[in-house]
Amino acid sequence: MSRWVRRRRWLAALALVFCSLMVIPASVQAQVARIESAGRQLVLLFNQKVEPDQLFTPEFLARVPAAQLKDITRTVRDQLGAAIAAEIVGPHDPLGAALTLRFERGSAQLRIALDPTTPHLLRGLLVSGTQRMDDSLAAIAAEFGALPGQASFAAARLGTASPEILVSHQPALRLAIGSAFKLFILAELSRQISTGERGWSDVVPLSHKSLPSGFLQDWPRASPMTLHSLAALMISQSDNSASDTLLHLAGRERVEALLPRLGLGNDPRNRPFLSTLEAFALKGGDTALTTRWLAADEDGKRRLLAELGRADPARIDIARLASKPNHIDQVEWFASAQELIGTMDWLRREGGEQALDILAINPGLGRPAAAPFAYLGYKGGSETGVLAMTFLVRDRKGGWHAVAGAWNDPAAPLAAARFELLMSRAIALLGR
């Protein structure tokens, strides 16, 4: 399940839709000067020598508060050192450009958008990747070891045999993975399609509505959807209603039966395999029912599923799901980095072309991160106290790799920017 209230990973939060605007007549020199000035201001921002409200429009700060921006820039600076200079590296116009921001120990790729009215404040900022001069996968693994709480990380080369782990930190440590569990539903759906039991173009009703992330919870119940559309929304938008509809269609027990084939161990916490609404109900619904669930064995939990399935989303207390980690070691979906890599490898070999296309809709770190690769597939997950990201990549020479990371802390929210910068560095290394 993605963030319980609304998915707000910082890369996604900073991403702006660069919509078409009327281009203001201006000389090329004036355009460049405007962008260069913005670059100099960003150097000051990352060095924390200027306040965000001096650089950004009120509309942008309403979406990404100043405190969050400060946390992000501090995290980047901690990893790369002081900011030095900004350089224009891509096509530009009066309202935006691609920049490289150079730091003492590396660089960051940015995309900016400027407000069309004077004083041309920043109305958009996307950090699409970072690189360190002295970086290595081993260094990233070591930094995973320094995270508070518990973390699992692995990078692997994929071939005809089992994944070859190249570098890792506690690769077999099984942690909560949030919406990354939707990979398992995609795998079982793909398996059923490969056997001819179903087809991607099959039309089914939207049968199980949940809470966000996603938007299908606002659609009429029983809206006709193709399996492809549901799977695409489940993976690219982490739509919980699409996920729950597909879980019940594919069959909970059949997803559970596939887990060993995906390389997952027999973790009792994954049985019964929860829908998102069931997890919401256990974390924000009737506390007496939650107490009964936590005390029950597997058979007892299966008997309680009918009660959970009748939960009214409108009566779930969202605040209990968002304010602090909530039973993340008991009510979740669990896998290690090594098992997530195994799942991606199974999808690569057995899932078929359509499943791979679905994984590539949302690259997770922005389109520029995918540019060095012939293919990049992604699924992540988050909840308060839980972060997970899993990537499947093919380089320009045809070689396949997978990278996965998970981070849990049952005592406190996590620094999402720190985690995602680590994963973006790993992807950047594989793209070199």
C-alpha positions in Angstrom: 0.0 0.0 0.0 1.4 3.5 -0.8 1.3 6.3 1.7 -1.9 5.9 3.6 -3.2 9.5 3.0 -1.6 10.4 -0.3 1.6 9.4 -2.0 4.1 12.1 -1.3 7.5 10.8 -2.1 9.6 13.8 -2.6 10.7 13.2 -6.1 7.1 12.9 -7.1 6.2 15.9 -5.0 8.8 18.0 -6.7 7.9 16.9 -10.2 5.9 19.5 -12.1 3.8 19.0 -15.2 5.6 21.3 -17.6 2.5 22.4 -19.4 2.6 24.5 -22.5 2.4 28.3 -21.9 2.5 31.2 -24.3 6.2 32.0 -24.9 7.1 35.5 -24.0 9.0 37.3 -26.7 12.6 37.8 -25.4 16.1 37.8 -26.8 18.1 34.6 -26.5 20.5 36.5 -24.3 17.7 37.5 -21.9 16.5 34.0 -21.8 19.9 32.6 -20.9 20.5 35.3 -18.3 17.2 34.5 -16.6 18.0 30.8 -16.4 21.5 31.5 -15.3 20.2 33.7 -12.5 17.9 31.0 -11.4 20.8 28.6 -11.4 22.8 30.8 -9.1 19.9 31.1 -6.8 19.6 27.3 -6.7 23.3 27.1 -5.6 22.4 29.4 -2.7 19.3 27.3 -1.9 21.2 24.0 -1.8 23.9 25.7 0.4 21.0 26.9 2.6 21.9 30.6 2.2 18.6 31.7 0.8 15.0 31.0 1.9 12.7 29.0 -0.4 10.0 31.7 -0.3 12.5 34.0 -2.0 12.8 31.7 -5.0 9.5 29.9 -5.5 6.0 30.9 -6.3 3.4 30.6 -3.5 1.6 28.0 -5.6 4.6 25.8 -5.7 5.3 26.2 -1.9 1.6 25.3 -1.3 2.4 21.9 -2.9 6.0 21.5 -1.5 6.3 23.4 1.8 9.5 25.3 2.6 10.4 23.0 5.4 10.3 20.0 3.0 12.5 21.8 0.5 15.0 22.6 3.2 15.1 18.9 4.2 15.6 17.8 0.6 18.4 20.3 -0.1 20.1 19.4 3.1 20.0 15.7 2.3 21.6 16.3 -1.2 24.2 18.6 0.3 25.1 16.0 3.0 25.8 13.4 0.3 27.5 15.7 -2.3 29.0 18.5 -0.4 28.6 22.2 -1.0 27.0 23.4 -4.2 29.4 25.2 -6.6 27.7 26.2 -9.8 24.8 25.5 -12.2 25.2 24.8 -15.9 22.6 24.8 -18.6 22.8 21.3 -20.2 19.6 20.9 -22.3 17.2 22.8 -24.6 15.8 25.9 -22.9 13.1 28.5 -23.5 12.1 31.6 -21.6 10.3 29.5 -19.0 12.6 26.6 -18.2 15.7 24.5 -18.8 17.6 21.4 -17.8 20.5 22.1 -15.5 23.4 20.3 -14.0 24.2 21.5 -10.5 27.8 20.8 -9.6 28.8 20.0 -6.0 32.1 19.4 -4.2 31.7 15.6 -4.5 29.4 15.2 -7.5 26.4 16.6 -9.4 22.6 16.7 -9.6 20.4 16.9 -12.7 17.6 19.4 -12.4 14.7 20.6 -14.5 13.4 24.0 -13.7 10.3 26.0 -14.8 10.0 29.8 -14.3 6.9 31.8 -13.7 6.1 33.9 -16.8 5.6 37.1 -14.8 8.3 39.3 -13.2 10.3 38.5 -11.1 10.2 35.1 -12.8 10.2 33.0 -9.6 10.6 29.2 -9.9 7.3 27.5 -10.4 8.7 24.0 -10.9 11.7 22.0 -9.8 12.5 18.3 -10.5 15.6 16.6 -9.2 16.0 13.7 -11.7 19.2 12.2 -10.5 22.5 12.6 -8.6 26.0 11.3 -9.1 29.0 11.2 -6.8 32.6 11.4 -8.1 33.9 8.6 -6.0 30.6 6.6 -5.9 30.3 2.8 -5.9 27.6 0.2 -5.2 29.7 -0.9 -2.2 29.6 2.7 -0.8 25.8 2.8 -1.2 25.5 -0.6 0.5 27.6 0.8 3.4 25.3 3.8 3.7 22.3 1.5 3.9 24.0 0.0 6.9 24.1 3.4 8.5 20.4 4.0 8.2 18.4 4.0 11.5 16.0 1.2 11.9 16.5 -1.8 9.6 17.4 -1.8 5.9 17.9 -4.4 3.1 19.7 -3.6 -0.1 21.0 -5.6 -3.1 22.2 -5.1 -6.7 22.3 -8.1 -8.9 23.3 -9.2 -12.4 20.6 -11.2 -14.2 21.1 -14.0 -16.6 19.9 -17.5 -17.3 20.5 -18.8 -13.7 19.6 -17.3 -10.3 20.4 -13.6 -9.8 24.1 -13.0 -9.1 24.3 -10.6 -6.1 27.0 -8.0 -6.8 26.8 -6.0 -3.6 24.4 -6.0 -0.7 23.5 -5.1 2.8 21.4 -7.7 4.7 19.9 -8.9 1.4 17.9 -11.6 3.0 16.4 -9.4 5.8 12.6 -9.5 5.2 11.0 -6.1 5.8 7.7 -4.4 5.1 7.6 -3.2 1.5 4.4 -1.2 1.1 3.0 -1.1 -2.4 5.8 -3.1 -3.9 3.7 -6.2 -3.0 1.7 -5.3 -6.1 4.5 -7.0 -8.1 3.3 -10.3 -6.8 -0.3 -9.7 -8.0 1.2 -8.7 -11.4 3.2 -11.9 -11.5 0.2 -14.1 -10.8 -2.0 -12.2 -13.3 0.7 -12.6 -15.9 1.0 -16.3 -15.2 -2.7 -16.8 -15.6 -2.6 -14.9 -18.9 0.4 -17.0 -20.1 -1.6 -20.2 -19.6 -4.6 -18.8 -21.6 -6.9 -18.6 -18.6 -7.2 -14.9 -19.1 -6.3 -12.2 -21.6 -5.0 -8.7 -21.2 -8.0 -7.3 -23.1 -10.5 -9.1 -20.9 -13.1 -6.7 -19.5 -14.0 -7.0 -15.8 -16.0 -4.8 -13.4 -14.2 -2.6 -10.8 -15.3 -4.8 -8.0 -13.3 -3.8 -4.9 -12.9 -0.1 -4.1 -10.3 1.0 -1.5 -8.7 4.3 -0.4 -5.9 6.2 -2.2 -3.3 6.1 -3.6 -4.9 6.1 -7.0 -8.2 7.5 -8.3 -10.4 4.5 -9.1 -12.0 4.8 -5.7 -13.9 7.7 -7.1 -15.2 5.8 -10.1 -18.6 4.1 -10.1 -18.5 0.6 -8.7 -18.6 -2.1 -11.5 -17.1 0.3 -14.0 -15.9 -1.9 -16.9 -12.0 -2.2 -17.0 -9.6 -4.2 -19.0 -7.1 -6.3 -17.1 -4.4 -4.3 -18.8 -5.8 -1.0 -17.6 -6.2 -2.3 -14.1 -2.6 -3.7 -14.0 -1.2 -0.5 -15.5 -2.9 1.7 -12.9 -1.9 -0.7 -10.1 1.8 -0.5 -11.0 2.2 3.0 -12.5 -0.2 4.9 -10.2 -0.2 2.4 -7.3 -4.0 2.5 -7.5 -5.3 0.5 -4.5 -8.7 -0.1 -6.0 -7.1 -1.6 -9.1 -4.9 -3.7 -6.9 -7.8 -5.1 -4.7 -9.9 -5.8 -7.8 -7.1 -7.8 -9.4 -6.2 -9.6 -6.1 -9.8 -10.9 -5.7 -10.0 -11.7 -9.4 -6.7 -13.6 -9.6 -7.3 -15.3 -6.2 -5.7 -14.6 -2.9 -4.7 -18.2 -2.4 -3.2 -18.4 -5.9 -1.0 -15.3 -5.3 0.1 -17.0 -2.0 0.9 -20.2 -3.9 3.1 -18.3 -6.4 5.3 -16.6 -3.8 7.7 -19.6 -3.5 8.1 -19.7 -7.3 9.1 -16.0 -7.1 11.8 -16.9 -4.6 10.0 -15.7 -1.5 10.3 -17.6 1.7 7.3 -18.8 3.7 6.8 -15.8 5.9 3.6 -16.3 8.0 2.9 -12.6 7.9 2.2 -12.9 4.2 -0.6 -15.4 4.9 -3.4 -14.6 4.4 -2.2 -12.1 1.7 -4.0 -8.9 2.5 -5.8 -6.5 0.2 -5.2 -2.8 0.7 -8.6 -2.2 2.2 -8.1 -5.1 4.7 -4.8 -3.5 5.7 -6.4 -0.1 6.0 -9.1 -1.6 8.2 -6.6 -3.3 10.5 -4.6 -0.1 10.9 -7.4 2.5 11.1 -10.6 0.7 11.8 -12.1 -1.2 14.7 -9.3 -1.6 17.2 -11.0 -4.7 18.8 -10.9 -6.4 15.4 -7.2 -5.5 15.1 -6.5 -7.0 18.5 -8.3 -10.3 17.5 -6.3 -10.4 14.2 -2.9 -9.9 15.9 -3.7 -12.7 18.4 -5.0 -15.2 15.8 -3.2 -17.9 13.9 -3.5 -18.2 10.1 -6.8 -20.1 10.2 -8.2 -17.6 12.6 -7.1 -14.7 10.4 -8.7 -16.3 7.4 -12.0 -16.5 9.3 -11.7 -12.7 10.1 -11.3 -11.7 6.4 -15.0 -11.5 5.8 -15.3 -8.9 8.6 -12.4 -7.0 7.2 -13.9 -7.1 3.7 -17.0 -5.3 5.0 -15.0 -2.3 6.2 -16.4 1.0 5.2 -13.6 3.2 3.8 -15.4 6.3 5.0 -15.1 5.1 8.6 -11.4 4.4 8.6 -9.4 6.9 10.7 -6.8 8.1 8.2 -4.9 10.0 11.0 -4.0 6.8 12.7 -2.4 5.6 9.4 -0.3 8.7 8.7 0.9 10.1 12.0 3.3 7.4 13.0 4.4 3.8 12.1 1.4 1.5 12.6 2.0 -2.2 13.1 4.5 -2.2 10.2 6.1 -5.4 11.6 2.8 -7.3 11.7 0.2 -5.9 9.3 1.9 -5.3 5.9 3.5 -7.2 3.1 7.0 -8.6 3.6 10.0 -9.3 1.4 13.8 -8.9 1.4 15.8 -7.0 -1.3 17.0 -10.3 -2.6 13.4 -11.6 -2.9 12.3 -8.4 -4.7 15.1 -8.9 -7.1 14.0 -12.5 -7.6 10.4 -11.3 -8.4 11.7 -8.8 -11.0 13.8 -11.5 -12.5 10.7 -13.8 -12.7 8.7 -11.1 -14.4 11.6 -10.6 -16.9 11.7 -14.2 -17.8 8.1 -15.3 -17.3 5.9 -12.3 -17.2 5.7 -11.5 -20.9 6.1 -8.3 -22.9 2.9 -6.7 -21.6 4.0 -7.1 -18.0 7.4 -5.5 -18.8 5.7 -2.6 -20.6 3.5 -2.0 -17.6 6.5 -1.9 -15.3 8.2 0.7 -17.5 5.3 3.2 -17.5 6.5 5.0 -14.3 10.3 4.9 -14.0 10.2 6.0 -10.3 12.9 8.5 -10.5 11.7 10.6 -13.4 12.3 10.1 -17.2 15.9 11.4 -17.2 16.9 8.6 -14.9 15.7 6.1 -17.5 17.5 7.7 -20.4 20.8 5.8 -20.1 19.0 2.4 -20.4 17.4 0.4 -23.1 14.7 -0.5 -20.5 13.9 0.5 -16.9 11.0 -1.0 -14.9 10.0 0.1 -11.4 7.7 -0.5 -8.5 8.0 1.2 -5.1 6.0 1.3 -1.9 5.7 3.5 1.1 3.9 3.9 4.4 4.8 5.8 7.5 7.9 4.0 8.7 8.2 2.0 5.4 10.0 2.7 2.1 10.9 0.3 -0.7 12.1 0.7 -4.3 12.8 -2.0 -6.9 14.2 -1.5 -10.4 14.8 -3.8 -13.4 17.1 -2.4 -16.0 18.7 -3.5 -19.3 21.7 -1.6 -20.5 22.4 -0.6 -24.1 24.5 -3.7 -24.6 21.6 -6.0 -23.6 22.8 -6.8 -20.0 20.1 -7.1 -17.3 20.4 -6.0 -13.7 18.0 -5.4 -10.8 18.4 -3.2 -7.7 16.1 -3.3 -4.6 16.1 -1.5 -1.3 13.8 -1.5 1.7 14.0 0.5 4.9 11.8 0.2 8.0 11.7 2.0 11.3 8.8 1.0 13.6 9.6 4.0 15.9 9.7 7.0 13.6 8.9 8.3 10.1 11.7 7.9 7.5 13.7 10.5 5.6 12.4 9.6 2.1 14.8 12.0 0.4 17.8 10.2 1.9 16.5 6.8 0.8 15.6 7.9 -2.7 18.9 9.6 -3.3 20.7 6.3 -2.4 18.6 4.4 -4.9 19.0 7.1 -7.6 22.8 6.8 -7.1 22.6 3.1 -7.6 20.7 3.4 -10.8 23.1 6.1 -12.0 26.0 3.7 -11.5 24.3 1.0 -13.5 23.6 3.5 -16.3 27.3 4.4 -16.8 
